Amino acid sequence: MTVAELDTLNTANKTKLRHRTKGERTREKVLIAAIDVLAEKGIKGTTHRAIANQAQLQLSLTTYYFKDIQELIHQAFKLNSEQILSRSDSVLEQAFTLINSVDKASLRKVAVKEQLCKQLSRITANYLHDHIQNQATSLAVEQLLFTEIQVSPQLRQLASQHEQAQLMPFEYLCRFFNKVDPELDAKIMRTVFTQLKYSHLAQCKKSIDVKEIETTTRKIIGWVMGLK
């Protein structure tokens, strides 16, 4: 291949990559708009036209990338799930770093456990409060996913995967303090935190009871750690 032919091929590949990247950005914009529409209108109100209006795109673009509205909705739920799990990574990393900094022998001491519980509760409460304040749309769509699993096997599978991904770090944490049935503790902990977030969805942001979040968080983590 000559230098000229190689340059032509490289130019063609760059152009192709540029078009593909633009297409990926447009596709993601459609999905983000779909998440907003799902939160506001529910599944029945989530149409190609409503999504196009939300995304400020031509209707033909939404149908180009997603000819099947059900597939578009499923992919929007999937993206929302990925975003929720991604946002929790940094918080979980803080919590696990903190737990792993305490040796197992010290974890038997009440004073050490109480201090650890206080720190973990603060980290968790701050995360929950931020999630409620700034991620209401994401929470609403997550809640919608779990209410729609009875009518869609595809969504049921996605909801199950989402739940398992959320449970894993809770199980990891609970194993430090419960060797018998940490899975059960993890399910209870996740359920309490999830309902705590959902219960604030309909409230005005200014009326969110931060004290309730902190108290509940401290109570459930203390219970898992075997503290009174």
C-alpha positions as CSV (number, residue, x, y, z in Angstrom):
1,M,0.0,0.0,0.0
2,T,1.4,3.4,-1.0
3,V,1.7,6.4,1.4
4,A,-1.1,8.1,-0.4
5,E,-3.4,5.0,-0.1
6,L,-2.5,4.8,3.6
7,D,-3.3,8.4,4.2
8,T,-6.7,8.0,2.4
9,L,-7.5,4.9,4.6
10,N,-6.5,6.8,7.8
11,T,-8.7,9.7,6.7
12,A,-11.6,7.4,6.0
13,N,-11.2,5.6,9.4
14,K,-11.1,8.9,11.2
15,T,-14.2,10.1,9.4
16,K,-15.9,6.8,10.2
17,L,-14.9,7.1,13.9
18,R,-16.1,10.7,14.0
19,H,-19.5,9.8,12.5
20,R,-19.7,6.8,14.9
21,T,-18.9,8.9,17.9
22,K,-21.5,11.5,16.9
23,G,-24.0,8.7,16.5
24,E,-23.2,7.3,19.9
25,R,-23.7,10.7,21.4
26,T,-27.0,11.2,19.7
27,R,-28.1,7.7,20.8
28,E,-27.2,8.5,24.4
29,K,-29.0,11.8,24.2
30,V,-32.2,9.9,23.1
31,L,-31.8,7.5,26.1
32,I,-31.3,10.3,28.6
33,A,-34.4,12.0,27.3
34,A,-36.3,8.7,27.6
35,I,-35.3,8.5,31.2
36,D,-36.7,12.0,31.8
37,V,-39.9,11.1,30.0
38,L,-40.3,7.8,31.9
39,A,-39.9,9.7,35.2
40,E,-42.5,12.3,34.2
41,K,-45.1,10.3,32.2
42,G,-44.5,6.6,33.0
43,I,-44.2,3.8,30.4
44,K,-47.6,4.5,28.7
45,G,-46.6,8.2,28.1
46,T,-43.1,7.3,26.8
47,T,-43.5,7.6,23.1
48,H,-41.0,8.4,20.3
49,R,-42.6,11.8,19.9
50,A,-42.4,12.6,23.6
51,I,-38.7,11.6,23.7
52,A,-37.9,13.5,20.6
53,N,-39.4,16.6,22.1
54,Q,-37.6,16.1,25.4
55,A,-34.3,15.6,23.5
56,Q,-35.0,18.5,21.1
57,L,-34.3,16.2,18.2
58,Q,-36.1,15.3,15.0
59,L,-38.6,12.5,15.5
60,S,-36.8,10.6,12.7
61,L,-33.7,10.4,14.8
62,T,-35.3,8.6,17.7
63,T,-36.9,6.1,15.3
64,Y,-33.7,5.7,13.4
65,Y,-31.7,4.5,16.5
66,F,-34.7,2.7,18.1
67,K,-37.3,1.5,15.7
68,D,-39.0,-0.5,18.5
69,I,-40.2,1.8,21.4
70,Q,-40.1,-1.2,23.8
71,E,-36.4,-1.7,23.1
72,L,-35.8,2.0,23.6
73,I,-37.6,1.9,26.9
74,H,-35.6,-1.2,28.0
75,Q,-32.3,0.5,27.0
76,A,-33.3,3.6,28.9
77,F,-34.0,1.5,32.1
78,K,-30.6,-0.2,31.5
79,L,-28.7,3.1,31.2
80,N,-30.5,4.4,34.3
81,S,-29.4,1.3,36.2
82,E,-25.8,1.6,35.1
83,Q,-25.8,5.3,36.2
84,I,-27.1,4.5,39.6
85,L,-24.6,1.7,40.2
86,S,-21.8,3.9,38.9
87,R,-22.6,6.7,41.3
88,S,-22.5,4.4,44.2
89,D,-19.0,3.2,43.4
90,S,-17.1,6.0,45.0
91,V,-19.2,5.8,48.2
92,L,-18.7,2.1,48.5
93,E,-15.0,2.5,48.0
94,Q,-14.9,4.9,50.9
95,A,-16.8,2.5,53.1
96,F,-14.7,-0.5,52.2
97,T,-11.5,1.4,52.6
98,L,-12.6,2.5,56.1
99,I,-13.7,-1.1,57.1
100,N,-10.5,-2.7,55.8
101,S,-8.4,-0.1,57.7
102,V,-9.6,-1.8,61.0
103,D,-8.0,-5.1,61.9
104,K,-10.4,-8.0,62.7
105,A,-9.3,-8.2,66.3
106,S,-10.3,-4.6,66.9
107,L,-13.7,-5.1,65.3
108,R,-14.6,-7.1,68.4
109,K,-14.2,-4.0,70.6
110,V,-17.4,-2.1,71.2
111,A,-15.8,1.3,71.2
112,V,-14.1,0.6,67.9
113,K,-17.3,-0.7,66.3
114,E,-19.2,2.4,67.6
115,Q,-16.7,4.7,66.0
116,L,-16.7,2.8,62.8
117,C,-20.5,2.8,62.8
118,K,-20.6,6.5,63.2
119,Q,-18.2,7.0,60.3
120,L,-20.1,4.6,58.0
121,S,-23.4,6.1,58.9
122,R,-22.1,9.6,58.0
123,I,-20.8,8.4,54.7
124,T,-24.1,6.6,53.9
125,A,-26.4,9.3,55.1
126,N,-24.5,11.9,53.0
127,Y,-24.8,9.7,49.9
128,L,-28.5,9.0,50.5
129,H,-29.3,12.7,51.1
130,D,-27.4,13.7,47.9
131,H,-29.1,11.0,45.9
132,I,-32.5,12.2,47.1
133,Q,-31.7,15.9,46.5
134,N,-30.0,15.6,43.1
135,Q,-31.1,12.3,41.5
136,A,-34.9,12.3,41.9
137,T,-35.4,11.5,38.2
138,S,-33.1,8.5,38.4
139,L,-34.8,7.2,41.6
140,A,-38.3,7.6,40.0
141,V,-37.2,5.5,37.0
142,E,-35.6,2.9,39.2
143,Q,-38.9,2.6,41.2
144,L,-40.8,2.4,37.9
145,L,-38.6,-0.5,36.8
146,F,-39.6,-2.5,39.8
147,T,-43.3,-1.8,39.4
148,E,-43.3,-2.9,35.8
149,I,-41.6,-6.3,36.1
150,Q,-44.9,-8.1,36.2
151,V,-45.8,-7.1,32.7
152,S,-42.4,-7.5,31.0
153,P,-40.1,-10.6,31.3
154,Q,-37.3,-8.5,29.8
155,L,-37.7,-5.8,32.5
156,R,-38.0,-8.5,35.2
157,Q,-34.6,-9.8,34.2
158,L,-33.1,-6.3,34.2
159,A,-34.6,-5.5,37.6
160,S,-33.2,-8.8,39.0
161,Q,-29.7,-7.9,37.7
162,H,-30.0,-4.4,39.1
163,E,-31.0,-5.7,42.5
164,Q,-28.2,-8.3,42.6
165,A,-25.6,-5.7,41.7
166,Q,-26.9,-3.5,44.5
167,L,-26.9,-6.3,47.0
168,M,-23.3,-7.5,46.4
169,P,-21.6,-4.6,48.3
170,F,-24.1,-4.9,51.2
171,E,-23.3,-8.6,51.5
172,Y,-19.6,-7.8,51.5
173,L,-20.1,-5.3,54.4
174,C,-22.4,-7.6,56.4
175,R,-19.9,-10.5,56.2
176,F,-17.6,-8.5,58.5
177,F,-20.1,-8.8,61.3
178,N,-22.3,-11.8,60.5
179,K,-20.9,-15.1,59.4
180,V,-24.2,-17.0,59.6
181,D,-26.6,-15.3,57.2
182,P,-25.1,-12.0,55.9
183,E,-27.2,-12.3,52.8
184,L,-30.4,-11.7,54.9
185,D,-28.9,-8.7,56.6
186,A,-27.8,-7.3,53.2
187,K,-31.4,-7.6,51.9
188,I,-32.8,-5.9,54.9
189,M,-30.3,-3.1,54.8
190,R,-30.8,-2.5,51.1
191,T,-34.6,-2.6,51.5
192,V,-34.5,0.0,54.3
193,F,-32.2,2.4,52.4
194,T,-34.2,2.0,49.2
195,Q,-37.5,2.7,50.8
196,L,-35.9,5.7,52.7
197,K,-35.0,7.2,49.3
198,Y,-38.3,6.4,47.7
199,S,-40.3,7.9,50.6
200,H,-38.8,11.3,49.9
201,L,-39.5,11.4,46.2
202,A,-42.8,13.3,46.5
203,Q,-41.5,15.7,49.1
204,C,-40.2,19.2,48.4
205,K,-36.4,19.3,48.6
206,K,-36.5,21.9,51.4
207,S,-38.7,19.6,53.5
208,I,-36.5,16.6,53.4
209,D,-35.8,15.4,56.9
210,V,-32.0,15.0,57.0
211,K,-32.1,14.0,60.7
212,E,-34.4,11.1,59.8
213,I,-32.0,9.9,57.2
214,E,-29.1,10.1,59.6
215,T,-31.0,8.4,62.4
216,T,-32.3,5.6,60.2
217,T,-28.9,5.0,58.7
218,R,-27.2,4.8,62.1
219,K,-29.9,2.4,63.4
220,I,-29.7,-0.1,60.5
221,I,-25.8,0.0,60.3
222,G,-25.6,-0.4,64.1
223,W,-28.0,-3.3,64.0
224,V,-25.9,-5.1,61.4
225,M,-22.8,-4.5,63.5
226,G,-24.5,-5.9,66.6
227,L,-24.6,-2.6,68.4
228,K,-27.5,-1.5,70.6
